[in-house]
Amino acid sequence: MIQGVEIKKLVRHSDDRGFFMEILRDDDKLLKNFGQASLSKSYPGVIKAFHYHKKQDDIWFFPAGNAQVVLYDVREESPTKGETNVFYLGEDNPQILLIPVGVAHGYRVLGSSPAIIVYFTSQSYDPADPDEYRIPWDDSEINFDWSTKNR
């Protein structure tokens, strides 16, 4: 796994009324600092990739829908530089994913329903100095094949 990436499996407590599930706790020790919580909706088949940050860590959670999440380590000093990790997150696999500074990340919505992502960052977004660096979804260095592999 890419150095610094962590995944936490979430536990649902279900009964006849529905369910309860904790997402992120301060004693998880995943974020160095709380900056912001945000929510986004993406439609089926949408690819949102790639970007990375130089100052902030992200934690991603997909409470609705499902997504193929792709990470690529762009950190020069990292022992896992150039490594790619793929995770399948969403309502069928409730987990949170810690994405450290310098790891490019993106996702593709799977299935026929939109995906909702809730994400937490270690810094608040600053429109005057955005900590977001873009890489095309089809970057030749990352060379990730986003197509579904029918088996």
C-alpha positions as CSV (number, residue, x, y, z in Angstrom):
1,M,0.0,0.0,0.0
2,I,1.2,3.6,-0.6
3,Q,3.0,4.9,2.4
4,G,0.8,6.9,4.7
5,V,-2.5,5.7,3.2
6,E,-4.9,4.2,5.8
7,I,-8.3,2.6,5.5
8,K,-10.8,2.1,8.3
9,K,-13.7,-0.3,8.0
10,L,-16.9,1.1,9.3
11,V,-19.3,-0.8,11.6
12,R,-23.1,-0.6,11.1
13,H,-25.3,-1.1,14.2
14,S,-28.6,-2.2,12.7
15,D,-32.0,-2.9,14.2
16,D,-35.6,-2.8,13.1
17,R,-35.5,1.1,12.9
18,G,-32.5,1.3,10.5
19,F,-28.8,1.7,11.4
20,F,-26.2,3.9,13.1
21,M,-22.6,4.1,12.0
22,E,-19.7,6.3,13.2
23,I,-17.6,7.7,10.4
24,L,-14.7,9.6,12.0
25,R,-13.7,10.1,15.6
26,D,-11.0,12.3,17.1
27,D,-9.4,9.2,18.8
28,D,-9.0,7.6,15.3
29,K,-5.9,9.8,15.0
30,L,-6.3,9.9,11.3
31,L,-6.3,13.7,10.7
32,K,-3.5,15.8,12.1
33,N,-6.0,18.7,12.3
34,F,-9.6,19.2,11.4
35,G,-10.0,21.8,8.6
36,Q,-13.3,21.3,6.8
37,A,-16.1,18.7,6.0
38,S,-17.6,18.8,2.5
39,L,-20.1,16.8,0.4
40,S,-20.4,16.3,-3.3
41,K,-22.7,14.3,-5.7
42,S,-21.5,12.7,-8.9
43,Y,-23.5,11.0,-11.6
44,P,-23.0,7.4,-12.9
45,G,-19.9,6.9,-15.0
46,V,-18.4,10.3,-14.0
47,I,-14.6,10.3,-13.5
48,K,-13.2,12.9,-11.2
49,A,-9.4,12.6,-11.4
50,F,-6.7,13.4,-10.6
51,H,-5.6,16.0,-8.1
52,Y,-3.3,16.2,-5.1
53,H,-2.5,18.6,-2.2
54,K,0.8,19.9,-0.9
55,K,-0.6,21.0,2.5
56,Q,-3.6,18.9,3.4
57,D,-4.6,15.3,4.1
58,D,-8.1,14.1,2.9
59,I,-10.4,11.5,4.3
60,W,-13.0,10.2,1.9
61,F,-16.3,8.5,2.6
62,F,-19.0,7.4,0.2
63,P,-22.3,7.0,2.1
64,A,-24.4,6.5,-1.0
65,G,-23.5,4.9,-4.3
66,N,-20.3,3.2,-5.1
67,A,-16.9,4.4,-6.5
68,Q,-13.6,3.1,-7.7
69,V,-11.0,5.2,-6.0
70,V,-7.5,5.4,-7.5
71,L,-4.5,6.8,-5.6
72,Y,-1.1,7.5,-7.2
73,D,2.0,8.5,-5.1
74,V,3.6,11.6,-6.7
75,R,5.9,12.3,-3.7
76,E,9.6,12.5,-4.7
77,E,10.9,11.3,-1.4
78,S,8.4,8.5,-0.9
79,P,9.5,4.9,-0.9
80,T,6.2,4.2,-2.7
81,K,6.6,6.9,-5.4
82,G,4.9,5.9,-8.6
83,E,2.8,3.2,-6.9
84,T,-0.9,3.0,-7.7
85,N,-3.6,1.7,-5.2
86,V,-7.3,1.0,-6.1
87,F,-10.1,0.9,-3.6
88,Y,-13.8,0.2,-4.0
89,L,-15.7,2.3,-1.5
90,G,-19.4,3.1,-1.0
91,E,-22.6,1.8,0.4
92,D,-21.6,-1.8,-0.5
93,N,-18.3,-1.4,1.3
94,P,-18.5,1.2,4.0
95,Q,-14.9,2.4,4.8
96,I,-13.1,5.7,5.1
97,L,-9.8,6.3,3.3
98,L,-7.0,8.6,4.5
99,I,-5.2,10.2,1.6
100,P,-2.0,11.8,2.7
101,V,-0.4,15.0,1.3
102,G,1.3,14.4,-2.0
103,V,-0.8,11.4,-3.1
104,A,-2.9,12.0,-6.2
105,H,-6.5,10.8,-6.0
106,G,-9.6,10.5,-8.1
107,Y,-12.6,8.3,-8.5
108,R,-15.1,6.8,-11.0
109,V,-18.8,6.4,-10.0
110,L,-19.8,2.7,-10.4
111,G,-23.3,1.4,-11.1
112,S,-26.5,3.1,-12.2
113,S,-26.9,5.4,-9.1
114,P,-25.1,8.7,-8.3
115,A,-22.4,8.6,-5.6
116,I,-22.3,10.9,-2.7
117,I,-18.8,11.7,-1.2
118,V,-18.3,13.2,2.2
119,Y,-14.8,14.3,2.7
120,F,-12.8,15.7,5.6
121,T,-9.7,17.8,5.2
122,S,-6.9,18.8,7.6
123,Q,-7.2,22.5,6.3
124,S,-10.0,24.7,5.2
125,Y,-10.2,25.6,1.5
126,D,-8.6,29.0,0.7
127,P,-9.9,30.3,-2.6
128,A,-7.1,32.9,-2.6
129,D,-4.4,30.1,-2.3
130,P,-6.0,26.8,-3.3
131,D,-4.0,23.8,-2.3
132,E,-5.1,21.7,-5.4
133,Y,-2.8,20.6,-8.2
134,R,-4.4,18.9,-11.2
135,I,-3.3,15.9,-13.3
136,P,-5.4,14.7,-16.2
137,W,-7.6,11.7,-15.6
138,D,-5.8,10.0,-18.5
139,D,-2.3,11.0,-17.6
140,S,0.3,8.9,-19.5
141,E,2.6,8.6,-16.4
142,I,-0.2,7.3,-14.1
143,N,-1.5,5.2,-17.1
144,F,-4.6,4.0,-15.3
145,D,-7.2,2.1,-17.3
146,W,-10.6,3.3,-16.0
147,S,-12.6,0.8,-18.0
148,T,-14.6,-1.9,-16.3
149,K,-12.9,-5.3,-16.7
150,N,-15.7,-7.7,-17.7
151,R,-14.9,-11.2,-16.4
